[in-house]
Amino acid sequence: MTTNITSMNIDIIKYPIITDKSTRLLEENQYSFAVDNKAHKKDIKTTIEYTFNVKVKHINTSNRHPKRKRVGKFTGYKKRYKKAIITLENNYSINLFPEN
């Protein structure tokens, strides 16, 4: 994937991850997103900066392994995904919960 803004793929970011831990991280100006499995940190950074109009300070990524789930006698796996924790500069923030 290229980091050029004109040819950038905005579909890298799938959805924000909202859990207890991720809401605690909001106080430290850190946001969690599920991203494309093949996305690199530079691609994630340029996409976040372009989409939300913010300045990214640091990015941590981790590949989450698929968890085993069981329904009755059938066992299967959840999808695997890549998780990105984005730390923003002090002056910036992302509004994940817009007021209606």
N, C-alpha and C positions, 0 to 999 in steps of 0.2 A: 504494500500500500504506500502511496506517495503522501508526502506531507504538504503538497501544494494545495492551497485553499480552493482554487477553482476546480480541481479534480478530486477533492477530498470526499470520502464516503461518510456521510453522517450516520449511516446505519451501524456504525461501530458500537455505539452506545445502545444497549437493548432496553434497560429499565433501571431505576434506582432500587437499591436493596434497602428495605426498611425493616430493621429488626431492633431489638433492645440495644444491642451493642452499637449499631450504626446511629441510632438516635442519641446515644451518649457521645459519640464522636462528633456530632454536629456542634457541640459546645466548643470543641477544639478546632472548628472550621475545617473538618474533614468529612468528605462525602463518599458514599460507597455506591458503585454502579456495577451491574453485570454488563460485560463487554464481549465482543466477538472473540472467539478462542484464538484466532490468528493475529489479533491486533497487537502492535508493538507499543511501547510506552510513548514514543514520539508521536505516533498516530493518535493515541488516546489524548495526549496533551493538546495537540492542535485542534482536535475535534471539540473537546471541552471548552477551550478558549474561544473558539469560533461560535459554538452553539449558545453558550451562556454569557458570553462577553465578560469573562473573568480572567484573572492572571493566576496560573497554576504554579505553585511553589515546588511540590514534590508528588510523586506517584509511586504507590506500592501495588504490585499485582500478584495474584496467586491463582493457580489453577485448582479449582475445587473438584475433587474426585466424585464420581457418581455414587450416591447412597443407595443401599439396597432397601427396597420396600416390598412388603408382603400384603397381598389381598387374598384372604382365604388360603387356598392351597397353592396359589400362584405367586411366584416371586419375580421381581423385576428390578429395574434400576431407574432412578431419576436421571435427568439429563445432567451432563457435566457442563460447567461454565467457568469462565474466567472472571474473577472479581478484581476490581480496581478501586483502591482507596486513594482519593485525590485530596491533597492538602492545598488549600488556597492561601494566597497572600492575605495579610491582616485586613486590608481595606475591602475585600470582596466577599460576596456570599451568593449562594444559589437558593432560590425560593422553591423548595420541593413541595410545600403545602400551600398552594395559592388559595386565598380567601375568595369565596364566591359572592 
